[in-house]
Amino acid sequence: MSMKYEEQKAKIENIVSQPLRKFKPEELKGIVERYGRNHKKSKEAFERARKILPKGVEHNLAFNFPFPLESKKVYGCWMETIDDIKLLDYLMCGGPIILGHNYKPHTDKIIDLIKEVGPCHGITHEYEYKAAEALQKHFPSCEMIRWLQTGTETDMLALRVARIFTNKKWVIKIGGSYHGWADQLVYDMHIPGTKRMESHGIPKEIYKWIDSCPPNDIEELRRMFKEKRRKVAAVIVEPMGGESGANPVRPEFNKEVEELCHENGALMISDEVVCAFRLHMGGGQAYFGYKPDLSVFGKIVGHGYPSAAALGGRADVMATVAGGVGGGAKKAYCGGTLAANPLTCAAAYWAIKYVEETNATEKAGRAGTRLSKGMNEVFEKYNLPWFSYNYNATVHFHTSCVFGIDITDPIQGPQIKERKEFMEHLGAALVDQEIISVAGSRFYTCMQHSDELVDRAIQGLDNICQKIE
C-alpha cells in the first residue's frame, strides 16, 4: 500500500466536500474535437454497431467518451485501434492481464491445445485438476475447487452454497462493492448507500434476504448480526474495498469480518476476482491475513481467456456443490456446458505457471507504486486536491471522486452525475495523450510496464493537469 487508510479517507473527504475542479472549456472542446478527428474509423464502427447492438457496445469497459474505440491489435502493454492509433494500455482488459497482452509462451500453449483437443468437447480433461492444483497452491483455504464461467455466476453459487451449508438465509454485502450482475447482488453497488438505485427490472422481493453494511464499519456489522438474530449465512467482501479498492478498505477490516462471521456461525466469502495474482499471488486473503470459507475467482484466473472462473473453499462447505444431475441430499445446483473447458483450464494452468516464473505480480506492483507516486507529485505540483494510491498492481486516482460521495448529503448527493461526467472527460483526455485507462479513474499495470512507460503516463497526467481550471 502506498498510502495509509486514514490519509486516503481524509483526502477523499477533502475532494467531495469542495467544488469539482473542471477542464478549461476551450481545453475540453479541443480534447473532444481531436478525439473525433483522430478516431474517425472507430466512430464509423460505433455508428454501425449501435444499429444492431444495444448502446453499440457489449462491455462496460468500452463506454469511452465521446464514443467507444475499436481495437485492431493488442500486444505487451499496447493497444492499436482501427485508426492506427497506438495507445499505452493501462486498461489490461479490466484487470486480468498481468503478463502482458498475447504473452507468447502462454499463447503458444493455448494454440497447441486447440490443435490437439479443441476448445471444448463435453467430457473431462487433465487440465481441470492440474489448474485446480496450481490455484490451490496459492490459496490453501481452497481445499476443493469448482470451475465456472464468470465471476457473476460464481458469486451466485457462493451464496447458494452458504445458505445450504449454514441453513440460514441472510447474506450481507459491503456497501459500494461489486460482485457481478446477478439479481441478488445488483444492490448497493459502486457508491455506498445506493441500495436499489441500479436494480431496475428486478422485483424488490429478490432482496428479502440481502442487506448491506457501510464500508469498514465492523460495529454496524456486529449490530446487523444481532438484529437478524444470528440468521446470517454469509458476509461477502471485496478484499481491497468496493470497486476494487476505489472505496478503500481499512486494513484490519477483513480479519474482523472473518472473526465476526465465525462467532455467529456464518461463512465469509472473499471475492478475489481482481485480487488473485494482481494484489498478491495468494490474493486479498494472503495480503490482508485472513482465511475465508469460500473464495470467488473470475477473469484473472484465466488471464483474459473466456469462461474463466472458479469457486474454492473448505472441503465440507464445497461438498454441498452438486456434481451431475441427481436427487438425494440438499445440493447447490450449478451447471454450464463451457465450464472447465480445456482451453480455459489450460489458460489458467499456464498463466499461473508463467506468473510464478516471471515474478509478474511483483514487477507489475513495482510499476503501480512508481505510477501512483509520480501522479501524486504531479497533482501536488499543480495544487490540485486529487490523489492516487495503489494496491500493488491496481492504481486508483481520485479526481472527481464519485465513489466517495455521501448520497445522504444534500450538497454531495446531487453531484453524482456531474462528477461521473468529469471522469469521462478525463478518460478522453488520457486517450488524447495516447493512454487508455479504466473509466478515467484507475490504471492496471502488468509486468511489461517499464519505468519508461510509467514515466510516459505520468507525463501525460502532467499535460492534462495544465488544462484544468
C-alpha positions as CSV (number, residue, x, y, z in Angstrom):
1,M,0.0,0.0,0.0
2,S,1.3,3.4,-1.0
3,M,-0.9,5.4,1.4
4,K,-2.4,4.8,4.8
5,Y,-6.1,4.3,5.1
6,E,-6.7,7.3,7.4
7,E,-4.9,9.5,4.8
8,Q,-7.0,8.0,1.9
9,K,-10.2,8.8,3.7
10,A,-9.2,12.3,4.6
11,K,-8.2,13.0,1.0
12,I,-11.5,11.6,-0.3
13,E,-13.5,13.7,2.1
14,N,-11.4,16.8,1.0
15,I,-12.3,16.2,-2.6
16,V,-16.0,15.6,-2.2
17,S,-16.5,18.5,0.2
18,Q,-15.3,21.1,-2.2
19,P,-16.4,22.2,-5.7
20,L,-15.4,20.0,-8.6
21,R,-12.3,21.0,-10.4
22,K,-13.0,21.0,-14.2
23,F,-11.3,21.4,-17.5
24,K,-11.0,24.8,-19.0
25,P,-13.9,24.9,-21.5
26,E,-11.6,25.6,-24.5
27,E,-9.3,22.7,-23.5
28,L,-12.2,20.2,-23.2
29,K,-13.5,21.4,-26.5
30,G,-10.1,20.7,-28.1
31,I,-9.9,17.2,-26.5
32,V,-13.3,16.2,-27.9
33,E,-12.5,17.6,-31.3
34,R,-9.2,15.8,-31.6
35,Y,-10.8,12.6,-30.3
36,G,-13.3,12.8,-33.2
37,R,-10.7,13.7,-35.7
38,N,-8.2,11.0,-34.7
39,H,-10.7,8.2,-34.3
40,K,-12.9,8.5,-37.4
41,K,-13.0,4.8,-38.1
42,S,-13.9,4.0,-34.5
43,K,-16.8,6.4,-34.8
44,E,-18.0,4.8,-38.0
45,A,-17.7,1.4,-36.4
46,F,-19.7,2.6,-33.4
47,E,-22.5,4.0,-35.7
48,R,-22.7,0.6,-37.4
49,A,-22.7,-1.3,-34.1
50,R,-25.4,0.7,-32.4
51,K,-27.8,-0.3,-35.1
52,I,-27.6,-3.9,-34.1
53,L,-26.1,-3.9,-30.5
54,P,-27.9,-2.1,-27.6
55,K,-26.0,1.2,-27.0
56,G,-23.4,-0.1,-29.6
57,V,-21.2,-1.9,-27.1
58,E,-21.1,-5.2,-25.2
59,H,-19.0,-4.4,-22.2
60,N,-19.0,-1.7,-19.6
61,L,-15.3,-1.0,-20.1
62,A,-15.9,0.1,-23.7
63,F,-18.0,3.1,-22.7
64,N,-15.4,5.7,-23.7
65,F,-16.5,9.3,-24.1
66,P,-17.4,10.7,-26.6
67,F,-17.7,7.3,-28.3
68,P,-16.0,3.9,-27.9
69,L,-12.8,2.9,-29.6
70,E,-12.3,-0.3,-31.6
71,S,-9.1,-2.3,-31.3
72,K,-7.2,-3.8,-34.2
73,K,-4.3,-5.3,-32.3
74,V,-3.0,-5.8,-28.7
75,Y,0.4,-6.9,-27.6
76,G,2.5,-6.4,-24.4
77,C,1.1,-3.2,-22.9
78,W,-0.1,-1.6,-26.1
79,M,-3.4,-1.4,-27.9
80,E,-3.6,-0.3,-31.6
81,T,-7.0,1.0,-32.7
82,I,-8.6,0.6,-36.2
83,D,-7.4,4.2,-36.8
84,D,-3.8,3.0,-36.3
85,I,-3.5,5.0,-33.0
86,K,-1.2,3.2,-30.6
87,L,-2.4,3.6,-27.1
88,L,-0.3,2.8,-23.9
89,D,-2.6,0.3,-22.3
90,Y,-3.4,0.6,-18.6
91,L,-6.9,-1.0,-19.1
92,M,-5.4,-4.5,-19.2
93,C,-8.9,-5.9,-20.1
94,G,-10.2,-4.6,-16.8
95,G,-7.6,-6.4,-14.7
96,P,-6.9,-10.0,-15.8
97,I,-3.8,-9.2,-17.9
98,I,-0.7,-9.4,-15.7
99,L,1.9,-11.0,-18.0
100,G,1.0,-8.5,-20.9
101,H,-1.3,-9.0,-23.9
102,N,-0.6,-12.0,-26.0
103,Y,2.4,-13.2,-23.9
104,K,3.9,-15.5,-26.5
105,P,4.8,-18.6,-24.3
106,H,1.3,-18.5,-22.9
107,T,-0.4,-18.0,-26.3
108,D,1.7,-20.8,-27.8
109,K,0.5,-23.3,-25.2
110,I,-3.2,-22.4,-25.9
111,I,-2.7,-22.7,-29.7
112,D,-1.1,-26.2,-29.2
113,L,-4.1,-27.3,-27.1
114,I,-6.7,-26.0,-29.6
115,K,-4.9,-28.0,-32.3
116,E,-5.0,-31.2,-30.3
117,V,-8.3,-31.2,-28.4
118,G,-10.2,-28.1,-29.4
119,P,-11.6,-25.6,-27.0
120,C,-14.5,-27.7,-25.6
121,H,-15.7,-31.2,-26.1
122,G,-18.0,-32.1,-23.2
123,I,-16.0,-34.6,-21.1
124,T,-13.2,-34.1,-18.6
125,H,-9.6,-33.2,-19.4
126,E,-6.4,-33.3,-17.3
127,Y,-6.2,-29.5,-17.2
128,E,-9.3,-29.3,-15.0
129,Y,-7.4,-30.8,-12.0
130,K,-4.0,-29.6,-12.9
131,A,-5.3,-26.0,-13.0
132,A,-7.1,-26.5,-9.7
133,E,-4.0,-27.8,-8.1
134,A,-2.0,-24.8,-9.3
135,L,-4.6,-22.5,-7.9
136,Q,-4.8,-24.2,-4.6
137,K,-1.1,-24.0,-4.2
138,H,-1.5,-20.2,-3.7
139,F,-4.9,-20.4,-2.0
140,P,-4.6,-23.1,0.7
141,S,-8.1,-22.1,2.1
142,C,-9.5,-23.6,-1.1
143,E,-9.4,-27.3,-0.2
144,M,-11.8,-28.0,-3.1
145,I,-12.4,-26.1,-6.3
146,R,-15.2,-26.0,-8.8
147,W,-14.7,-24.3,-12.2
148,L,-17.3,-22.0,-13.6
149,Q,-17.6,-19.4,-16.4
150,T,-17.9,-15.9,-14.9
151,G,-17.4,-14.1,-11.6
152,T,-21.1,-13.3,-11.6
153,E,-22.2,-16.9,-11.6
154,T,-19.5,-17.9,-9.1
155,D,-20.9,-15.3,-6.7
156,M,-24.4,-16.7,-7.3
157,L,-23.1,-20.2,-6.4
158,A,-21.2,-18.9,-3.4
159,L,-24.5,-17.5,-1.9
160,R,-26.4,-20.7,-2.7
161,V,-23.7,-22.9,-1.1
162,A,-23.5,-20.7,2.0
163,R,-27.3,-20.9,2.6
164,I,-27.4,-24.7,2.2
165,F,-24.4,-25.3,4.4
166,T,-25.5,-23.0,7.2
167,N,-29.2,-23.5,6.8
168,K,-29.6,-19.7,7.1
169,K,-30.8,-17.1,4.6
170,W,-29.4,-13.7,5.2
171,V,-26.4,-12.5,3.1
172,I,-24.7,-9.2,3.9
173,K,-22.5,-7.4,1.4
174,I,-20.4,-4.3,1.9
175,G,-21.9,-1.1,0.5
176,G,-20.3,0.0,-2.8
177,S,-18.9,-3.4,-3.6
178,Y,-19.4,-5.1,-6.9
179,H,-20.0,-8.9,-7.1
180,G,-21.3,-9.2,-10.7
181,W,-24.8,-8.6,-12.0
182,A,-26.9,-11.5,-10.7
183,D,-30.3,-10.3,-9.4
184,Q,-29.5,-10.6,-5.7
185,L,-26.2,-8.7,-6.0
186,V,-27.3,-5.7,-8.0
187,Y,-27.7,-4.0,-4.7
188,D,-25.8,-1.1,-3.1
189,M,-23.2,-1.1,-5.9
190,H,-20.5,1.4,-6.8
191,I,-21.5,4.2,-4.3
192,P,-22.2,3.0,-0.7
193,G,-25.8,3.6,0.4
194,T,-27.4,3.5,-3.1
195,K,-29.2,0.3,-2.2
196,R,-31.7,-0.5,-5.1
197,M,-30.8,2.5,-7.2
198,E,-29.4,0.3,-10.1
199,S,-31.8,-2.7,-9.7
200,H,-34.2,-1.8,-12.5
201,G,-36.2,-4.9,-13.7
202,I,-35.5,-6.8,-10.5
203,P,-38.5,-7.3,-8.2
204,K,-37.8,-5.9,-4.8
205,E,-38.8,-9.2,-3.2
206,I,-35.5,-10.6,-4.6
207,Y,-33.7,-8.6,-1.8
208,K,-35.7,-10.0,1.1
209,W,-32.6,-11.8,2.4
210,I,-29.9,-9.4,1.2
211,D,-28.6,-6.4,3.2
212,S,-25.6,-4.2,3.1
213,C,-23.2,-2.7,5.7
214,P,-21.4,0.6,5.4
215,P,-17.7,0.1,4.4
216,N,-15.3,-0.7,7.2
217,D,-17.9,-0.4,9.9
218,I,-17.4,-3.5,12.0
219,E,-19.6,-2.3,14.8
220,E,-22.6,-1.8,12.4
221,L,-21.9,-5.3,11.0
222,R,-22.0,-6.6,14.6
223,R,-25.3,-4.8,15.2
224,M,-26.7,-6.3,12.0
225,F,-25.8,-9.9,13.2
226,K,-27.8,-9.2,16.4
227,E,-30.7,-7.6,14.6
228,K,-31.0,-10.7,12.3
229,R,-30.9,-13.0,15.3
230,R,-27.7,-14.7,14.1
231,K,-29.6,-16.0,10.9
232,V,-26.8,-14.7,8.6
233,A,-25.5,-17.3,6.1
234,A,-22.6,-15.3,4.9
235,V,-20.8,-11.9,4.5
236,I,-19.2,-11.3,1.1
237,V,-16.3,-8.8,0.7
238,E,-14.1,-7.3,-1.9
239,P,-10.7,-7.6,-0.1
240,M,-9.4,-4.2,-1.3
241,G,-12.7,-2.5,-0.6
242,G,-15.6,-1.6,-3.0
243,E,-14.9,-1.2,-6.7
244,S,-11.5,-2.9,-6.5
245,G,-10.4,-0.5,-3.8
246,A,-11.9,2.7,-5.1
247,N,-13.7,2.7,-1.7
248,P,-10.5,1.7,0.2
249,V,-10.6,-0.9,2.9
250,R,-9.5,-0.4,6.5
251,P,-6.6,-2.9,6.6
252,E,-7.9,-4.8,9.7
253,F,-11.5,-5.0,8.4
254,N,-11.3,-8.3,6.6
255,K,-9.9,-10.1,9.6
256,E,-12.6,-8.6,11.8
257,V,-15.3,-9.8,9.4
258,E,-13.8,-13.3,9.4
259,E,-13.9,-13.4,13.2
260,L,-17.4,-12.0,13.4
261,C,-18.7,-14.5,10.9
262,H,-17.3,-17.4,12.8
263,E,-18.5,-16.2,16.1
264,N,-22.0,-16.2,14.6
265,G,-21.9,-19.4,12.6
266,A,-21.8,-17.6,9.3
267,L,-19.4,-18.1,6.3
268,M,-17.0,-15.4,5.0
269,I,-16.9,-15.2,1.2
270,S,-13.8,-13.4,-0.3
271,D,-14.4,-12.2,-3.9
272,E,-10.9,-12.5,-5.3
273,V,-11.9,-11.7,-9.0
274,V,-9.5,-8.7,-9.2
275,C,-7.1,-9.6,-6.3
276,A,-5.9,-13.0,-7.2
277,F,-2.3,-12.8,-8.7
278,R,-2.7,-9.0,-9.1
279,L,-2.7,-7.9,-5.5
280,H,-0.7,-10.9,-4.2
281,M,-0.1,-14.4,-5.5
282,G,-2.4,-15.5,-2.7
283,G,-5.0,-12.7,-3.3
284,G,-6.6,-10.5,-0.7
285,Q,-6.7,-13.2,1.9
286,A,-2.9,-13.6,1.8
287,Y,-2.3,-9.8,1.5
288,F,-4.5,-8.9,4.5
289,G,-4.1,-12.0,6.5
290,Y,-7.4,-13.8,6.9
291,K,-8.9,-17.2,6.0
292,P,-12.3,-17.2,4.2
293,D,-14.6,-20.2,4.0
294,L,-15.3,-19.6,0.3
295,S,-13.2,-17.7,-2.4
296,V,-14.6,-16.4,-5.7
297,F,-12.3,-16.3,-8.8
298,G,-13.1,-14.7,-12.1
299,K,-11.4,-13.3,-15.3
300,I,-7.9,-13.0,-14.0
301,V,-7.6,-16.7,-13.2
302,G,-7.7,-17.4,-17.0
303,H,-5.5,-14.4,-17.9
304,G,-8.3,-13.0,-20.0
305,Y,-9.4,-16.1,-21.8
306,P,-13.2,-16.5,-21.8
307,S,-15.3,-18.6,-19.4
308,A,-12.7,-18.4,-16.6
309,A,-14.0,-18.5,-13.1
310,A,-13.9,-20.8,-10.0
311,L,-15.3,-21.3,-6.6
312,G,-13.0,-22.6,-3.9
313,G,-13.4,-23.3,-0.2
314,R,-13.4,-25.6,2.7
315,A,-14.0,-29.2,1.7
316,D,-17.0,-29.6,4.0
317,V,-18.6,-26.5,2.6
318,M,-17.8,-27.3,-1.0
319,A,-19.3,-30.8,-0.5
320,T,-22.7,-29.1,-1.0
321,V,-21.9,-28.3,-4.6
322,A,-23.8,-30.7,-6.9
323,G,-21.9,-32.9,-9.4
324,G,-24.1,-34.0,-12.3
325,V,-27.8,-34.5,-12.1
326,G,-29.5,-36.3,-9.3
327,G,-31.6,-36.1,-6.1
328,G,-30.8,-37.1,-2.6
329,A,-29.2,-34.6,-0.1
330,K,-29.6,-30.9,-0.4
331,K,-27.1,-29.7,-3.1
332,A,-26.3,-26.3,-4.7
333,Y,-27.3,-26.8,-8.2
334,C,-24.9,-25.4,-10.8
335,G,-24.1,-26.1,-14.4
336,G,-22.6,-24.7,-17.6
337,T,-21.6,-26.5,-20.8
338,L,-18.5,-24.4,-21.2
339,A,-17.4,-24.5,-17.6
340,A,-14.0,-26.2,-17.1
341,N,-13.4,-26.4,-20.8
342,P,-9.8,-27.5,-21.8
343,L,-8.9,-24.1,-23.3
344,T,-9.8,-22.1,-20.2
345,C,-8.3,-24.6,-17.7
346,A,-5.1,-24.7,-19.8
347,A,-5.0,-20.9,-19.9
348,A,-5.4,-20.9,-16.1
349,Y,-2.7,-23.5,-15.5
350,W,-0.1,-21.9,-17.7
351,A,-0.9,-18.4,-16.6
352,I,-0.3,-19.3,-13.0
353,K,3.0,-21.1,-14.0
354,Y,4.2,-18.1,-16.0
355,V,3.3,-15.6,-13.4
356,E,5.2,-17.7,-10.9
357,E,8.3,-18.0,-13.2
358,T,8.4,-14.3,-14.2
359,N,7.6,-12.8,-10.8
360,A,4.9,-10.9,-12.7
361,T,2.9,-9.8,-9.7
362,E,5.9,-8.1,-8.0
363,K,7.0,-6.5,-11.3
364,A,3.5,-5.1,-12.0
365,G,3.3,-3.9,-8.4
366,R,6.6,-2.0,-8.7
367,A,5.2,-0.3,-11.8
368,G,2.0,0.5,-9.9
369,T,3.8,2.1,-7.0
370,R,6.0,4.2,-9.3
371,L,2.9,5.3,-11.2
372,S,0.9,6.2,-8.1
373,K,3.9,8.1,-6.5
374,G,4.5,10.0,-9.7
375,M,0.9,11.1,-10.1
376,N,0.8,12.4,-6.5
377,E,3.8,14.5,-7.3
378,V,2.1,15.9,-10.4
379,F,-1.2,16.7,-8.5
380,E,0.8,18.5,-5.8
381,K,2.8,20.4,-8.4
382,Y,-0.5,21.9,-9.8
383,N,-2.0,22.4,-6.4
384,L,-4.9,20.0,-7.1
385,P,-6.7,18.1,-4.3
386,W,-6.5,15.0,-6.4
387,F,-4.5,12.0,-5.2
388,S,-3.5,8.4,-6.1
389,Y,-2.8,5.2,-4.2
390,N,-2.2,1.6,-5.3
391,Y,-2.9,-1.8,-4.0
392,N,0.1,-3.4,-5.7
393,A,-0.8,-3.5,-9.4
394,T,-4.1,-1.8,-9.1
395,V,-3.7,2.0,-9.2
396,H,-6.5,4.4,-8.2
397,F,-6.5,8.1,-8.9
398,H,-9.3,10.2,-7.4
399,T,-10.2,13.4,-9.1
400,S,-14.0,13.9,-9.0
401,C,-14.2,11.1,-6.5
402,V,-17.7,10.0,-7.4
403,F,-17.3,6.8,-5.4
404,G,-16.7,8.8,-2.2
405,I,-19.9,10.7,-2.4
406,D,-22.2,10.7,0.6
407,I,-25.6,10.3,-1.1
408,T,-27.4,11.4,2.1
409,D,-25.6,14.8,2.0
410,P,-27.9,17.4,0.3
411,I,-24.9,19.0,-1.4
412,Q,-22.9,16.0,-2.4
413,G,-25.8,13.7,-3.4
414,P,-27.0,15.7,-6.5
415,Q,-23.4,15.9,-7.8
416,I,-23.2,12.2,-8.8
417,K,-23.9,12.9,-12.5
418,E,-21.5,15.8,-12.8
419,R,-18.7,14.1,-11.1
420,K,-19.2,10.9,-13.2
421,E,-19.1,13.0,-16.3
422,F,-15.8,14.6,-15.3
423,M,-14.3,11.1,-15.1
424,E,-15.5,10.5,-18.7
425,H,-13.8,13.8,-19.7
426,L,-10.6,12.7,-18.0
427,G,-10.8,9.4,-19.8
428,A,-11.0,11.2,-23.1
429,A,-8.1,13.5,-22.1
430,L,-6.0,10.4,-21.4
431,V,-6.8,9.0,-24.9
432,D,-5.8,12.4,-26.2
433,Q,-2.4,11.6,-24.5
434,E,-2.5,8.2,-26.2
435,I,-3.2,6.4,-22.9
436,I,-6.2,4.2,-22.1
437,S,-7.4,3.8,-18.6
438,V,-10.3,2.2,-16.7
439,A,-13.2,4.8,-16.5
440,G,-10.8,7.7,-16.1
441,S,-10.1,6.7,-12.5
442,R,-8.0,3.6,-12.5
443,F,-4.9,2.1,-14.0
444,Y,-4.0,-1.6,-14.1
445,T,-0.3,-2.4,-14.5
446,C,1.3,-5.5,-15.9
447,M,4.9,-6.8,-15.8
448,Q,5.7,-5.1,-19.1
449,H,5.0,-1.6,-17.9
450,S,8.7,-0.4,-17.7
451,D,9.9,2.6,-15.8
452,E,10.0,4.5,-19.1
453,L,6.4,3.6,-19.9
454,V,5.2,4.5,-16.4
455,D,7.0,7.9,-16.7
456,R,5.3,8.4,-20.0
457,A,1.9,8.0,-18.3
458,I,2.9,10.4,-15.5
459,Q,3.9,13.0,-18.1
460,G,0.5,12.5,-19.8
461,L,-1.2,13.3,-16.5
462,D,1.1,16.4,-16.1
463,N,-0.1,17.6,-19.6
464,I,-3.7,17.1,-18.6
465,C,-3.4,18.9,-15.3
466,Q,-2.3,22.0,-17.2
467,K,-5.7,22.0,-18.8
468,I,-7.7,22.2,-15.5
469,E,-9.2,25.5,-14.3
